[in-house]
Amino acid sequence: MAFEPHRLGVPRVGSLLNVILPVGAVIFAAVLAASTAPAGKLEPDGAPDRQTDGPGVPPPIVWPAPPLGKGPFRIESAEERHLRVMIVARGLEQPWSIAFLPDGSMFVTERPGRLRLISGGALKPSSVEGVPEVHAEGLQGLMDVVLHPNFEQNHWVYLTYHKAVGDDGAVTLARGIWNGVALVDVHDIFETGAIKTEASRVAFGRDGMLYMTVSAPGGTPDGMRAQDPSDYAGKVLRLRDDGTIPSDNPFVHRAGYKPAIFTLGHRNGHSVVVNPETGELWATEQGPNGGDKINILKPGKNYGWPIASYGRQYFGPDISASPLKKGMEPPTLFWMPSIGVTGMTFYTGSKFPAWKRNAFVGGLREGEVPRSGQLQRIVFNERWQEIRRESLLRDLHQRIRDVRQTPDGFLYVLTAEKDGALLRIEPATR
């Protein structure tokens, strides 16, 4: 397996923090235990056990995912009929991200705070040493793992994780060197200080800059932090590869704005990738009950959360009076109901010719219904306008966290379970 090419990817609004929006009950629970944290610390998004102290709030649906079968699994797609899903590795605890090394091995992050190595087709029993101490609680923990575009020369590995700040955690970017056995010289290169945040992803753009998502708190009115220019919550950041801030960032010289901000108005960013044809940065973002979306990121733009959203609160009412607002960017695609959209990749390989130029996104659950996790395939025309979507892997009843294409054209998928797995989709004989 060859090395994976590196992946990616306003008006003054401080006064908007005084806006009063309807308050939804937005607490995820259905608690899981984790070996590196006290029992009950980690929560699986997509398995809600929400507070029911508000009028009309429905009781939670607690229905854990079933054990994943032995495999392989035969599946069909509308345009690639004969497919097989192989289990590459099991026993991953809430895995979050994949990175492919030049020698064919793989890194996988686990949200409790472990970095795992898959080499020679097998999961190594011990975790990789050198990972910083992670605040793994609620929906926080170890997030993304990404290799520098010049990894074969510098061996730099990047991690996003939640670093303890008091009783909470703040999204932090660390960089270390892979020596073939462990991470060494690991140190934080950018600290957001943004507590009460959730998902974080990293990608390198074609400009050589590093882009990092920092989620906002999931509900309102805390979600208004996404509109606060003095807070990194709910933003996409643009950094140099050493964590310093480029002088041409859109707000670097603007009073009242954090200088690393590239875009603002985001809720929960679960991927950022480069469109292989256009070079644009595309990012997935979770809404609450509806309003998941894909954004094309443009410097300095505001993407609306929570002032403009297609989402609904978990007990029904609209988040905003209108899903569109002047001066805020509309989504390129959106989901209603939500699928709990997560990782994303564009397919460019030759193993599945009919899937070229398709986008694949993971989903944790659809319409707040457990056991409805899936991989969605999105087909575009030549102008990158959506034609159709297809749901795959739904019969496995697993939450899907990430999807990535290897350089040789297979698709790898992570299930977001306490007993998670790494899957490979490949062509099958008839």
C-alpha positions as CSV (number, residue, x, y, z in Angstrom):
1,M,0.0,0.0,0.0
2,A,1.4,3.4,-1.0
3,F,1.3,6.6,1.0
4,E,-2.0,8.3,1.1
5,P,-1.9,11.8,-0.4
6,H,-2.7,14.2,2.5
7,R,-6.3,14.9,3.1
8,L,-8.0,17.7,4.0
9,G,-10.2,19.5,4.7
10,V,-18.7,38.8,8.2
11,P,-20.0,41.3,9.8
12,R,-19.1,42.0,13.4
13,V,-21.3,39.7,15.4
14,G,-20.2,39.9,19.0
15,S,-23.5,41.6,19.9
16,L,-25.3,38.5,18.6
17,L,-24.4,36.8,21.9
18,N,-27.3,38.6,23.5
19,V,-29.8,37.0,21.1
20,I,-32.2,34.7,22.9
21,L,-32.9,31.6,21.0
22,P,-35.2,28.7,22.1
23,V,-33.3,26.4,24.4
24,G,-33.3,22.7,23.4
25,A,-32.4,19.8,25.6
26,V,-29.2,18.8,24.0
27,I,-27.4,16.4,26.3
28,F,-26.1,13.1,24.8
29,A,-25.7,10.2,27.1
30,A,-26.4,6.4,27.0
31,V,-23.1,6.1,28.8
32,L,-20.3,3.8,27.9
33,A,-17.3,2.8,30.0
34,A,-13.8,3.3,28.8
35,S,-10.6,1.6,30.0
36,T,-8.6,4.8,30.3
37,A,-11.2,6.8,32.1
38,P,-13.6,6.1,35.0
39,A,-16.8,4.2,34.0
40,G,-19.5,6.5,32.7
41,K,-17.1,9.2,31.4
42,L,-17.6,8.7,27.6
43,E,-20.8,9.1,25.8
44,P,-21.7,7.8,22.3
45,D,-23.1,10.5,20.1
46,G,-26.1,9.2,18.2
47,A,-27.3,7.2,21.3
48,P,-29.2,9.9,23.1
49,D,-30.4,9.9,26.6
50,R,-31.5,13.4,26.7
51,Q,-32.8,15.4,29.6
52,T,-36.6,15.3,29.9
53,D,-37.2,18.2,32.2
54,G,-38.7,20.4,29.4
55,P,-42.2,20.3,28.1
56,G,-42.8,17.9,25.2
57,V,-39.3,16.4,25.4
58,P,-39.7,12.7,24.3
59,P,-38.1,10.0,26.4
60,P,-34.8,8.6,25.1
61,I,-34.6,5.5,22.8
62,V,-32.0,3.3,24.4
63,W,-31.2,0.5,21.8
64,P,-27.5,-0.3,21.6
65,A,-26.1,-1.5,18.3
66,P,-25.9,-5.3,17.9
67,P,-22.5,-7.0,17.8
68,L,-21.0,-6.9,14.4
69,G,-21.1,-10.3,12.6
70,K,-18.1,-12.3,11.6
71,G,-18.1,-11.1,7.9
72,P,-17.3,-10.9,5.2
73,F,-20.5,-9.2,4.2
74,R,-21.9,-9.1,0.6
75,I,-23.5,-5.8,-0.4
76,E,-24.8,-4.2,-3.6
77,S,-24.7,-0.7,-4.8
78,A,-26.8,0.9,-7.6
79,E,-23.7,1.3,-9.9
80,E,-21.2,-1.2,-8.4
81,R,-23.3,-4.3,-7.9
82,H,-20.9,-6.9,-6.5
83,L,-19.1,-5.7,-3.3
84,R,-17.7,-7.3,-0.2
85,V,-17.0,-5.8,3.2
86,M,-14.1,-7.3,5.0
87,I,-13.3,-6.9,8.7
88,V,-9.7,-5.7,9.0
89,A,-9.5,-5.1,12.7
90,R,-11.9,-5.5,15.7
91,G,-11.7,-4.4,19.4
92,L,-11.2,-0.7,18.7
93,E,-12.9,1.4,21.4
94,Q,-14.8,4.3,19.9
95,P,-12.3,4.7,17.0
96,W,-12.3,8.2,15.4
97,S,-9.8,8.6,12.6
98,I,-7.5,6.7,10.2
99,A,-4.2,7.8,8.6
100,F,-2.2,5.6,6.1
101,L,1.5,5.3,6.5
102,P,3.9,4.9,3.5
103,D,4.7,1.3,4.4
104,G,1.1,0.2,4.2
105,S,0.4,0.3,8.0
106,M,-2.3,2.5,9.5
107,F,-2.9,4.7,12.5
108,V,-6.3,4.7,14.2
109,T,-7.3,7.0,17.0
110,E,-9.5,5.8,19.8
111,R,-11.5,8.5,21.6
112,P,-10.5,7.4,25.2
113,G,-7.0,8.6,24.3
114,R,-5.1,5.8,22.5
115,L,-3.3,5.7,19.1
116,R,-3.4,2.2,17.6
117,L,-1.2,0.8,14.8
118,I,-2.4,-1.7,12.3
119,S,0.5,-3.4,10.6
120,G,0.7,-6.5,8.4
121,G,-3.1,-6.7,8.4
122,A,-3.3,-7.0,12.2
123,L,-4.0,-4.7,15.1
124,K,-1.0,-4.4,17.4
125,P,-2.0,-5.3,20.9
126,S,-0.3,-2.3,22.6
127,S,-1.1,1.3,21.9
128,V,1.5,3.7,20.4
129,E,3.5,5.5,23.1
130,G,3.9,9.3,23.1
131,V,0.2,10.4,22.9
132,P,-0.4,13.5,25.1
133,E,-2.7,13.0,28.2
134,V,-6.2,13.3,26.9
135,H,-9.3,14.6,28.6
136,A,-11.8,11.9,27.6
137,E,-15.2,12.7,28.9
138,G,-18.6,13.2,27.4
139,L,-18.0,13.6,23.6
140,Q,-14.5,14.8,24.1
141,G,-11.2,12.8,23.7
142,L,-8.6,11.9,21.1
143,M,-9.9,13.0,17.7
144,D,-8.0,13.2,14.5
145,V,-4.6,11.9,13.3
146,V,-3.0,13.3,10.2
147,L,0.4,13.0,8.5
148,H,2.3,16.0,7.1
149,P,2.3,16.1,3.3
150,N,6.1,15.6,3.5
151,F,5.9,12.9,6.0
152,E,8.4,10.7,4.2
153,Q,11.0,13.4,4.8
154,N,10.0,14.9,8.2
155,H,7.9,12.0,9.8
156,W,5.6,14.6,11.4
157,V,2.3,13.3,12.8
158,Y,-0.5,15.6,14.0
159,L,-3.1,14.9,16.6
160,T,-6.2,16.9,17.7
161,Y,-7.4,16.2,21.2
162,H,-9.1,17.7,24.2
163,K,-6.6,18.9,26.8
164,A,-7.8,19.3,30.4
165,V,-8.7,22.8,31.3
166,G,-10.2,22.7,34.8
167,D,-13.0,20.2,34.8
168,D,-13.5,20.4,31.0
169,G,-11.4,20.0,27.9
170,A,-10.3,22.3,25.1
171,V,-9.4,21.4,21.5
172,T,-5.6,21.3,21.1
173,L,-3.3,20.5,18.2
174,A,-0.1,18.5,18.9
175,R,2.7,17.4,16.6
176,G,5.2,14.6,17.1
177,I,7.7,12.5,15.1
178,W,7.1,8.9,14.2
179,N,10.2,6.9,14.7
180,G,8.7,3.6,13.5
181,V,7.9,2.5,17.0
182,A,6.5,5.4,18.9
183,L,5.8,9.2,18.7
184,V,8.6,11.3,20.1
185,D,9.2,15.0,20.6
186,V,5.4,15.4,21.0
187,H,4.3,18.9,21.9
188,D,1.3,21.1,21.6
189,I,1.6,23.6,18.8
190,F,-1.8,25.3,19.1
191,E,-4.2,25.6,22.0
192,T,-7.6,27.0,21.3
193,G,-8.7,27.3,25.0
194,A,-12.2,26.6,23.7
195,I,-13.8,24.4,26.4
196,K,-17.2,22.6,26.1
197,T,-16.4,21.8,22.5
198,E,-16.8,18.5,20.7
199,A,-15.4,17.2,17.3
200,S,-12.2,18.4,15.7
201,R,-10.6,17.4,12.4
202,V,-7.5,18.5,10.6
203,A,-6.5,18.7,6.9
204,F,-3.8,20.3,4.8
205,G,-5.0,22.5,1.9
206,R,-3.3,22.9,-1.4
207,D,-1.8,26.1,-0.1
208,G,0.2,24.0,2.4
209,M,-1.7,25.4,5.3
210,L,-3.3,23.3,8.0
211,Y,-7.1,23.6,8.6
212,M,-8.7,22.5,11.8
213,T,-12.3,22.4,12.8
214,V,-13.3,23.4,16.3
215,S,-16.9,22.6,17.2
216,A,-19.3,24.7,19.1
217,P,-21.4,23.5,22.0
218,G,-24.2,21.5,20.5
219,G,-27.3,23.5,21.8
220,T,-28.6,27.0,22.0
221,P,-27.9,29.5,23.5
222,D,-24.3,28.2,24.0
223,G,-24.2,27.6,20.3
224,M,-24.0,31.3,19.9
225,R,-20.3,31.0,20.7
226,A,-20.0,30.0,17.0
227,Q,-20.8,33.7,16.2
228,D,-18.4,35.2,18.7
229,P,-15.2,36.3,17.0
230,S,-13.3,36.3,20.2
231,D,-13.9,32.6,20.8
232,Y,-12.5,29.7,18.7
233,A,-15.5,27.5,19.3
234,G,-17.6,26.9,16.2
235,K,-14.8,27.9,13.8
236,V,-12.4,26.5,11.2
237,L,-8.9,27.6,11.9
238,R,-6.0,28.2,9.4
239,L,-2.4,27.6,10.6
240,R,1.0,27.0,9.4
241,D,2.4,23.4,9.8
242,D,4.2,24.6,13.0
243,G,1.0,25.9,14.5
244,T,1.8,29.6,14.0
245,I,-0.8,31.9,12.4
246,P,-0.4,33.0,8.7
247,S,-0.2,36.8,8.1
248,D,-2.8,36.5,5.3
249,N,-5.6,35.0,7.4
250,P,-8.9,36.8,6.8
251,F,-9.2,38.3,10.4
252,V,-5.6,38.5,11.4
253,H,-5.5,42.3,11.6
254,R,-9.2,42.8,12.6
255,A,-9.8,44.0,16.2
256,G,-11.9,41.7,18.3
257,Y,-11.3,38.6,16.1
258,K,-9.2,35.6,17.0
259,P,-6.4,35.7,14.4
260,A,-6.5,32.0,13.4
261,I,-10.1,32.1,12.3
262,F,-10.7,31.1,8.7
263,T,-14.5,30.6,8.8
264,L,-17.1,30.9,11.5
265,G,-20.7,29.9,12.3
266,H,-20.2,26.1,12.5
267,R,-21.8,23.7,14.9
268,N,-20.0,20.3,14.9
269,G,-17.4,19.8,12.2
270,H,-16.7,16.2,11.5
271,S,-14.5,16.3,8.4
272,V,-12.6,18.7,6.2
273,V,-11.3,17.4,2.8
274,V,-9.9,18.7,-0.4
275,N,-12.0,18.4,-3.5
276,P,-9.6,16.6,-5.8
277,E,-10.7,18.5,-8.9
278,T,-11.4,22.0,-7.7
279,G,-9.0,22.2,-4.7
280,E,-11.8,23.6,-2.6
281,L,-12.1,22.6,1.1
282,W,-15.4,20.7,1.7
283,A,-16.5,20.2,5.3
284,T,-19.2,18.1,6.9
285,E,-21.1,19.5,9.9
286,Q,-23.7,17.9,12.2
287,G,-26.9,19.8,12.9
288,P,-29.1,18.8,15.8
289,N,-32.3,17.0,14.8
290,G,-31.9,17.8,11.1
291,G,-29.6,20.3,9.4
292,D,-26.5,18.2,8.8
293,K,-24.7,19.7,5.9
294,I,-21.7,20.0,3.7
295,N,-20.1,23.4,3.3
296,I,-17.5,24.6,0.8
297,L,-15.2,26.7,3.0
298,K,-14.4,30.3,1.8
299,P,-12.1,32.6,3.7
300,G,-13.8,34.9,6.1
301,K,-17.3,33.6,5.5
302,N,-20.0,32.9,8.1
303,Y,-21.9,29.6,7.9
304,G,-24.8,30.6,10.1
305,W,-25.0,28.4,13.1
306,P,-27.3,28.9,15.1
307,I,-28.9,31.9,13.4
308,A,-29.5,30.2,10.1
309,S,-30.1,26.4,10.1
310,Y,-32.3,23.7,8.6
311,G,-32.1,21.9,12.0
312,R,-34.7,21.4,14.6
313,Q,-34.4,21.1,18.3
314,Y,-34.6,17.5,19.6
315,F,-38.1,18.0,20.7
316,G,-39.4,19.5,17.4
317,P,-39.2,23.3,17.1
318,D,-37.0,25.0,14.4
319,I,-33.6,26.2,15.5
320,S,-34.0,29.4,13.5
321,A,-36.9,31.3,11.9
322,S,-35.3,30.8,8.5
323,P,-32.7,28.3,7.2
324,L,-31.1,31.1,5.1
325,K,-30.0,34.5,6.1
326,K,-28.4,37.3,4.1
327,G,-24.7,37.5,4.7
328,M,-24.4,33.9,5.7
329,E,-23.3,31.0,3.4
330,P,-26.0,28.4,2.5
331,P,-25.0,24.8,2.7
332,T,-23.9,23.0,-0.5
333,L,-25.9,19.9,0.7
334,F,-28.1,19.3,3.7
335,W,-29.9,16.5,5.4
336,M,-33.4,16.5,6.9
337,P,-33.7,14.4,9.0
338,S,-30.1,14.3,10.3
339,I,-27.9,11.2,9.7
340,G,-25.4,12.4,12.3
341,V,-22.9,13.1,9.4
342,T,-19.3,12.3,10.2
343,G,-16.1,11.6,8.1
344,M,-15.9,12.2,4.3
345,T,-13.8,11.3,1.3
346,F,-13.9,11.8,-2.5
347,Y,-13.4,8.6,-4.5
348,T,-10.7,8.9,-7.1
349,G,-9.5,5.3,-7.5
350,S,-9.9,2.6,-10.1
351,K,-11.3,-0.3,-8.0
352,F,-14.8,1.1,-8.4
353,P,-14.9,2.9,-11.8
354,A,-18.6,3.8,-11.4
355,W,-17.9,5.6,-8.2
356,K,-15.4,8.1,-9.6
357,R,-16.1,11.7,-8.4
358,N,-18.5,10.4,-5.8
359,A,-18.3,11.6,-2.2
360,F,-18.8,9.2,0.7
361,V,-19.9,10.3,4.1
362,G,-20.4,8.4,7.4
363,G,-23.6,8.6,9.4
364,L,-24.2,7.8,13.1
365,R,-28.0,7.4,13.0
366,E,-30.9,8.7,10.9
367,G,-33.7,10.7,12.3
368,E,-32.7,10.0,16.0
369,V,-33.4,6.3,15.4
370,P,-30.7,4.0,16.9
371,R,-29.2,1.2,14.7
372,S,-29.6,3.3,11.6
373,G,-25.9,4.2,11.0
374,Q,-24.8,4.1,7.4
375,L,-22.4,5.1,4.7
376,Q,-23.9,7.5,2.2
377,R,-22.7,7.8,-1.4
378,I,-23.3,11.2,-3.1
379,V,-23.3,11.5,-6.9
380,F,-22.5,14.8,-8.6
381,N,-22.8,16.2,-12.1
382,E,-19.8,17.9,-13.9
383,R,-20.5,21.1,-12.0
384,W,-20.5,19.4,-8.6
385,Q,-24.2,19.7,-8.2
386,E,-25.9,16.8,-6.4
387,I,-27.7,14.2,-8.5
388,R,-28.6,11.5,-5.9
389,R,-27.6,9.8,-2.7
390,E,-27.4,6.1,-1.8
391,S,-27.3,4.5,1.6
392,L,-24.9,1.6,2.2
393,L,-23.9,-0.6,5.1
394,R,-27.2,0.1,6.9
395,D,-27.9,-3.6,7.4
396,L,-24.9,-3.8,9.7
397,H,-26.7,-1.5,12.2
398,Q,-23.4,0.2,13.2
399,R,-22.6,3.8,13.7
400,I,-20.1,5.0,11.1
401,R,-17.4,7.4,12.2
402,D,-14.9,7.8,9.3
403,V,-14.4,6.8,5.7
404,R,-11.1,7.1,3.7
405,Q,-9.8,5.9,0.4
406,T,-6.4,4.2,0.2
407,P,-4.0,5.1,-2.6
408,D,-4.7,1.7,-4.2
409,G,-8.5,2.5,-4.4
410,F,-10.2,0.6,-1.6
411,L,-12.5,2.3,0.9
412,Y,-11.8,1.9,4.6
413,V,-14.6,2.6,7.2
414,L,-14.5,2.9,11.0
415,T,-17.5,2.0,13.1
416,A,-18.1,4.3,16.0
417,E,-18.8,1.7,18.7
418,K,-17.3,0.7,22.0
419,D,-16.3,-2.5,20.3
420,G,-15.5,-0.8,17.0
421,A,-14.1,-2.2,13.8
422,L,-12.1,-1.1,10.8
423,L,-13.8,-2.4,7.6
424,R,-12.6,-2.5,4.0
425,I,-15.0,-2.3,1.0
426,E,-13.7,-4.1,-2.1
427,P,-15.0,-5.6,-5.3
428,A,-16.3,-9.2,-5.1
429,T,-16.5,-11.9,-7.6
430,R,-20.0,-12.8,-8.7
